[in-house]
Amino acid sequence: MLATILIALVAIIHVYILILEMFLWDTRTGRKAFNLSPEFSRDTRVLAANQGLYNGFLAAGLLWGLWLGDAGFHIKLFFLACVAIAGVFGAATASKKILYVQALPALIAMVALLMR
């Protein structure tokens, strides 16, 4: 039960990131979330939308695994690993904040999944 809740939370985080990157990037909300200037957000909105789509695929994979229940164990594990790796890479290349927002929740959910 704990693993399911944590995986759902990671999926929700990634749906939220999708919304921020695809639809709110070049708005006050998006600029505040990512600490962007209006010029930068305007110039990079297409790149951010592409990145948001990838975050949506991560959320979709996690939700698919949850939908499959116990049969989705390997799918959940795979997508959590993808999220964790993306979070570590993002923390190393973009912002340390990504480590705590993306990688850490995925790692905690992965531990809960493996301990069931």
mmCIF file of the C-alpha atoms, coordinates in Angstrom:
data_MODEL
# 
_entry.id   MODEL 
# 
loop_
_atom_site.group_PDB 
_atom_site.id 
_atom_site.type_symbol 
_atom_site.label_atom_id 
_atom_site.label_alt_id 
_atom_site.label_comp_id 
_atom_site.label_asym_id 
_atom_site.label_entity_id 
_atom_site.label_seq_id 
_atom_site.pdbx_PDB_ins_code 
_atom_site.Cartn_x 
_atom_site.Cartn_y 
_atom_site.Cartn_z 
_atom_site.occupancy 
_atom_site.B_iso_or_equiv 
_atom_site.pdbx_formal_charge 
_atom_site.auth_seq_id 
_atom_site.auth_comp_id 
_atom_site.auth_asym_id 
_atom_site.auth_atom_id 
_atom_site.pdbx_PDB_model_num 
ATOM 1   C CA . MET A 1 1   ? 0.000  0.000  0.000   1.00 0.00 ? 1   MET A CA 1 
ATOM 2   C CA . LEU A 1 2   ? 2.809  2.437  0.890   1.00 0.00 ? 2   LEU A CA 1 
ATOM 3   C CA . ALA A 1 3   ? 4.598  1.750  -2.405  1.00 0.00 ? 3   ALA A CA 1 
ATOM 4   C CA . THR A 1 4   ? 1.385  2.380  -4.338  1.00 0.00 ? 4   THR A CA 1 
ATOM 5   C CA . ILE A 1 5   ? 0.834  5.721  -2.608  1.00 0.00 ? 5   ILE A CA 1 
ATOM 6   C CA . LEU A 1 6   ? 4.436  6.806  -3.162  1.00 0.00 ? 6   LEU A CA 1 
ATOM 7   C CA . ILE A 1 7   ? 4.398  5.770  -6.828  1.00 0.00 ? 7   ILE A CA 1 
ATOM 8   C CA . ALA A 1 8   ? 1.139  7.667  -7.327  1.00 0.00 ? 8   ALA A CA 1 
ATOM 9   C CA . LEU A 1 9   ? 2.754  10.707 -5.695  1.00 0.00 ? 9   LEU A CA 1 
ATOM 10  C CA . VAL A 1 10  ? 5.733  10.515 -8.079  1.00 0.00 ? 10  VAL A CA 1 
ATOM 11  C CA . ALA A 1 11  ? 3.304  10.254 -11.009 1.00 0.00 ? 11  ALA A CA 1 
ATOM 12  C CA . ILE A 1 12  ? 1.361  13.292 -9.759  1.00 0.00 ? 12  ILE A CA 1 
ATOM 13  C CA . ILE A 1 13  ? 4.601  15.268 -9.411  1.00 0.00 ? 13  ILE A CA 1 
ATOM 14  C CA . HIS A 1 14  ? 5.404  14.480 -13.037 1.00 0.00 ? 14  HIS A CA 1 
ATOM 15  C CA . VAL A 1 15  ? 1.939  15.446 -14.254 1.00 0.00 ? 15  VAL A CA 1 
ATOM 16  C CA . TYR A 1 16  ? 2.458  18.755 -12.438 1.00 0.00 ? 16  TYR A CA 1 
ATOM 17  C CA . ILE A 1 17  ? 5.869  19.185 -14.075 1.00 0.00 ? 17  ILE A CA 1 
ATOM 18  C CA . LEU A 1 18  ? 4.253  18.435 -17.450 1.00 0.00 ? 18  LEU A CA 1 
ATOM 19  C CA . ILE A 1 19  ? 1.708  21.199 -16.833 1.00 0.00 ? 19  ILE A CA 1 
ATOM 20  C CA . LEU A 1 20  ? 4.379  23.663 -15.741 1.00 0.00 ? 20  LEU A CA 1 
ATOM 21  C CA . GLU A 1 21  ? 6.660  22.941 -18.679 1.00 0.00 ? 21  GLU A CA 1 
ATOM 22  C CA . MET A 1 22  ? 4.088  22.501 -21.449 1.00 0.00 ? 22  MET A CA 1 
ATOM 23  C CA . PHE A 1 23  ? 1.453  25.066 -20.541 1.00 0.00 ? 23  PHE A CA 1 
ATOM 24  C CA . LEU A 1 24  ? 2.749  27.442 -17.867 1.00 0.00 ? 24  LEU A CA 1 
ATOM 25  C CA . TRP A 1 25  ? 6.413  27.877 -18.806 1.00 0.00 ? 25  TRP A CA 1 
ATOM 26  C CA . ASP A 1 26  ? 6.002  31.345 -20.294 1.00 0.00 ? 26  ASP A CA 1 
ATOM 27  C CA . THR A 1 27  ? 3.670  32.602 -17.550 1.00 0.00 ? 27  THR A CA 1 
ATOM 28  C CA . ARG A 1 28  ? 4.289  34.179 -14.178 1.00 0.00 ? 28  ARG A CA 1 
ATOM 29  C CA . THR A 1 29  ? 3.661  30.811 -12.486 1.00 0.00 ? 29  THR A CA 1 
ATOM 30  C CA . GLY A 1 30  ? 6.137  28.971 -14.693 1.00 0.00 ? 30  GLY A CA 1 
ATOM 31  C CA . ARG A 1 31  ? 8.789  31.651 -14.426 1.00 0.00 ? 31  ARG A CA 1 
ATOM 32  C CA . LYS A 1 32  ? 8.446  31.661 -10.639 1.00 0.00 ? 32  LYS A CA 1 
ATOM 33  C CA . ALA A 1 33  ? 8.641  27.856 -10.407 1.00 0.00 ? 33  ALA A CA 1 
ATOM 34  C CA . PHE A 1 34  ? 11.844 27.717 -12.456 1.00 0.00 ? 34  PHE A CA 1 
ATOM 35  C CA . ASN A 1 35  ? 13.281 31.153 -11.586 1.00 0.00 ? 35  ASN A CA 1 
ATOM 36  C CA . LEU A 1 36  ? 13.245 32.341 -15.215 1.00 0.00 ? 36  LEU A CA 1 
ATOM 37  C CA . SER A 1 37  ? 13.354 35.742 -16.814 1.00 0.00 ? 37  SER A CA 1 
ATOM 38  C CA . PRO A 1 38  ? 10.497 36.620 -19.185 1.00 0.00 ? 38  PRO A CA 1 
ATOM 39  C CA . GLU A 1 39  ? 12.934 36.690 -22.100 1.00 0.00 ? 39  GLU A CA 1 
ATOM 40  C CA . PHE A 1 40  ? 14.382 33.272 -21.308 1.00 0.00 ? 40  PHE A CA 1 
ATOM 41  C CA . SER A 1 41  ? 10.974 31.660 -20.803 1.00 0.00 ? 41  SER A CA 1 
ATOM 42  C CA . ARG A 1 42  ? 9.749  33.115 -24.096 1.00 0.00 ? 42  ARG A CA 1 
ATOM 43  C CA . ASP A 1 43  ? 12.838 31.942 -25.990 1.00 0.00 ? 43  ASP A CA 1 
ATOM 44  C CA . THR A 1 44  ? 12.801 28.417 -24.534 1.00 0.00 ? 44  THR A CA 1 
ATOM 45  C CA . ARG A 1 45  ? 9.080  27.620 -24.377 1.00 0.00 ? 45  ARG A CA 1 
ATOM 46  C CA . VAL A 1 46  ? 9.229  25.074 -27.228 1.00 0.00 ? 46  VAL A CA 1 
ATOM 47  C CA . LEU A 1 47  ? 12.129 23.247 -25.590 1.00 0.00 ? 47  LEU A CA 1 
ATOM 48  C CA . ALA A 1 48  ? 10.313 23.262 -22.258 1.00 0.00 ? 48  ALA A CA 1 
ATOM 49  C CA . ALA A 1 49  ? 7.146  21.860 -23.861 1.00 0.00 ? 49  ALA A CA 1 
ATOM 50  C CA . ASN A 1 50  ? 9.198  19.007 -25.308 1.00 0.00 ? 50  ASN A CA 1 
ATOM 51  C CA . GLN A 1 51  ? 10.714 18.337 -21.896 1.00 0.00 ? 51  GLN A CA 1 
ATOM 52  C CA . GLY A 1 52  ? 7.247  18.459 -20.332 1.00 0.00 ? 52  GLY A CA 1 
ATOM 53  C CA . LEU A 1 53  ? 6.045  15.810 -22.747 1.00 0.00 ? 53  LEU A CA 1 
ATOM 54  C CA . TYR A 1 54  ? 8.824  13.483 -21.576 1.00 0.00 ? 54  TYR A CA 1 
ATOM 55  C CA . ASN A 1 55  ? 7.771  14.057 -17.976 1.00 0.00 ? 55  ASN A CA 1 
ATOM 56  C CA . GLY A 1 56  ? 4.262  13.109 -19.043 1.00 0.00 ? 56  GLY A CA 1 
ATOM 57  C CA . PHE A 1 57  ? 5.561  9.835  -20.457 1.00 0.00 ? 57  PHE A CA 1 
ATOM 58  C CA . LEU A 1 58  ? 7.217  9.078  -17.112 1.00 0.00 ? 58  LEU A CA 1 
ATOM 59  C CA . ALA A 1 59  ? 3.918  9.740  -15.321 1.00 0.00 ? 59  ALA A CA 1 
ATOM 60  C CA . ALA A 1 60  ? 2.029  7.598  -17.849 1.00 0.00 ? 60  ALA A CA 1 
ATOM 61  C CA . GLY A 1 61  ? 4.434  4.708  -17.319 1.00 0.00 ? 61  GLY A CA 1 
ATOM 62  C CA . LEU A 1 62  ? 4.032  4.880  -13.554 1.00 0.00 ? 62  LEU A CA 1 
ATOM 63  C CA . LEU A 1 63  ? 0.239  5.056  -13.836 1.00 0.00 ? 63  LEU A CA 1 
ATOM 64  C CA . TRP A 1 64  ? 0.297  2.105  -16.241 1.00 0.00 ? 64  TRP A CA 1 
ATOM 65  C CA . GLY A 1 65  ? 2.293  0.099  -13.715 1.00 0.00 ? 65  GLY A CA 1 
ATOM 66  C CA . LEU A 1 66  ? -0.159 1.026  -10.957 1.00 0.00 ? 66  LEU A CA 1 
ATOM 67  C CA . TRP A 1 67  ? -3.096 0.065  -13.166 1.00 0.00 ? 67  TRP A CA 1 
ATOM 68  C CA . LEU A 1 68  ? -1.555 -3.391 -13.694 1.00 0.00 ? 68  LEU A CA 1 
ATOM 69  C CA . GLY A 1 69  ? -1.262 -3.939 -9.944  1.00 0.00 ? 69  GLY A CA 1 
ATOM 70  C CA . ASP A 1 70  ? 1.160  -6.703 -8.933  1.00 0.00 ? 70  ASP A CA 1 
ATOM 71  C CA . ALA A 1 71  ? 1.668  -7.638 -12.571 1.00 0.00 ? 71  ALA A CA 1 
ATOM 72  C CA . GLY A 1 72  ? 3.118  -4.163 -13.145 1.00 0.00 ? 72  GLY A CA 1 
ATOM 73  C CA . PHE A 1 73  ? 5.998  -4.583 -10.697 1.00 0.00 ? 73  PHE A CA 1 
ATOM 74  C CA . HIS A 1 74  ? 8.733  -4.443 -13.351 1.00 0.00 ? 74  HIS A CA 1 
ATOM 75  C CA . ILE A 1 75  ? 7.065  -1.539 -15.165 1.00 0.00 ? 75  ILE A CA 1 
ATOM 76  C CA . LYS A 1 76  ? 6.857  0.460  -11.927 1.00 0.00 ? 76  LYS A CA 1 
ATOM 77  C CA . LEU A 1 77  ? 10.481 -0.362 -11.128 1.00 0.00 ? 77  LEU A CA 1 
ATOM 78  C CA . PHE A 1 78  ? 11.645 0.615  -14.622 1.00 0.00 ? 78  PHE A CA 1 
ATOM 79  C CA . PHE A 1 79  ? 9.835  3.968  -14.661 1.00 0.00 ? 79  PHE A CA 1 
ATOM 80  C CA . LEU A 1 80  ? 10.924 4.810  -11.102 1.00 0.00 ? 80  LEU A CA 1 
ATOM 81  C CA . ALA A 1 81  ? 14.512 4.097  -12.156 1.00 0.00 ? 81  ALA A CA 1 
ATOM 82  C CA . CYS A 1 82  ? 14.046 6.379  -15.187 1.00 0.00 ? 82  CYS A CA 1 
ATOM 83  C CA . VAL A 1 83  ? 12.725 9.156  -12.940 1.00 0.00 ? 83  VAL A CA 1 
ATOM 84  C CA . ALA A 1 84  ? 15.594 8.711  -10.478 1.00 0.00 ? 84  ALA A CA 1 
ATOM 85  C CA . ILE A 1 85  ? 18.228 8.775  -13.229 1.00 0.00 ? 85  ILE A CA 1 
ATOM 86  C CA . ALA A 1 86  ? 16.624 11.828 -14.849 1.00 0.00 ? 86  ALA A CA 1 
ATOM 87  C CA . GLY A 1 87  ? 16.530 13.517 -11.443 1.00 0.00 ? 87  GLY A CA 1 
ATOM 88  C CA . VAL A 1 88  ? 20.197 12.844 -10.745 1.00 0.00 ? 88  VAL A CA 1 
ATOM 89  C CA . PHE A 1 89  ? 21.158 14.056 -14.217 1.00 0.00 ? 89  PHE A CA 1 
ATOM 90  C CA . GLY A 1 90  ? 18.996 17.157 -13.832 1.00 0.00 ? 90  GLY A CA 1 
ATOM 91  C CA . ALA A 1 91  ? 20.538 17.904 -10.455 1.00 0.00 ? 91  ALA A CA 1 
ATOM 92  C CA . ALA A 1 92  ? 24.032 17.569 -11.911 1.00 0.00 ? 92  ALA A CA 1 
ATOM 93  C CA . THR A 1 93  ? 23.349 19.681 -14.996 1.00 0.00 ? 93  THR A CA 1 
ATOM 94  C CA . ALA A 1 94  ? 20.528 22.107 -14.215 1.00 0.00 ? 94  ALA A CA 1 
ATOM 95  C CA . SER A 1 95  ? 19.550 22.559 -10.550 1.00 0.00 ? 95  SER A CA 1 
ATOM 96  C CA . LYS A 1 96  ? 20.250 20.773 -7.285  1.00 0.00 ? 96  LYS A CA 1 
ATOM 97  C CA . LYS A 1 97  ? 16.562 21.271 -6.450  1.00 0.00 ? 97  LYS A CA 1 
ATOM 98  C CA . ILE A 1 98  ? 15.709 18.528 -8.983  1.00 0.00 ? 98  ILE A CA 1 
ATOM 99  C CA . LEU A 1 99  ? 17.451 15.990 -6.763  1.00 0.00 ? 99  LEU A CA 1 
ATOM 100 C CA . TYR A 1 100 ? 14.908 16.604 -4.004  1.00 0.00 ? 100 TYR A CA 1 
ATOM 101 C CA . VAL A 1 101 ? 11.828 17.184 -6.161  1.00 0.00 ? 101 VAL A CA 1 
ATOM 102 C CA . GLN A 1 102 ? 12.324 14.333 -8.626  1.00 0.00 ? 102 GLN A CA 1 
ATOM 103 C CA . ALA A 1 103 ? 15.067 11.845 -7.735  1.00 0.00 ? 103 ALA A CA 1 
ATOM 104 C CA . LEU A 1 104 ? 14.529 11.490 -3.992  1.00 0.00 ? 104 LEU A CA 1 
ATOM 105 C CA . PRO A 1 105 ? 10.773 10.745 -4.171  1.00 0.00 ? 105 PRO A CA 1 
ATOM 106 C CA . ALA A 1 106 ? 11.450 8.183  -6.916  1.00 0.00 ? 106 ALA A CA 1 
ATOM 107 C CA . LEU A 1 107 ? 14.177 6.506  -4.860  1.00 0.00 ? 107 LEU A CA 1 
ATOM 108 C CA . ILE A 1 108 ? 11.964 6.367  -1.770  1.00 0.00 ? 108 ILE A CA 1 
ATOM 109 C CA . ALA A 1 109 ? 9.115  4.870  -3.828  1.00 0.00 ? 109 ALA A CA 1 
ATOM 110 C CA . MET A 1 110 ? 11.550 2.378  -5.348  1.00 0.00 ? 110 MET A CA 1 
ATOM 111 C CA . VAL A 1 111 ? 12.717 1.239  -1.910  1.00 0.00 ? 111 VAL A CA 1 
ATOM 112 C CA . ALA A 1 112 ? 9.106  0.849  -0.780  1.00 0.00 ? 112 ALA A CA 1 
ATOM 113 C CA . LEU A 1 113 ? 8.317  -1.144 -3.923  1.00 0.00 ? 113 LEU A CA 1 
ATOM 114 C CA . LEU A 1 114 ? 11.296 -3.452 -3.437  1.00 0.00 ? 114 LEU A CA 1 
ATOM 115 C CA . MET A 1 115 ? 10.525 -3.995 0.271   1.00 0.00 ? 115 MET A CA 1 
ATOM 116 C CA . ARG A 1 116 ? 6.962  -5.188 -0.245  1.00 0.00 ? 116 ARG A CA 1 
# 
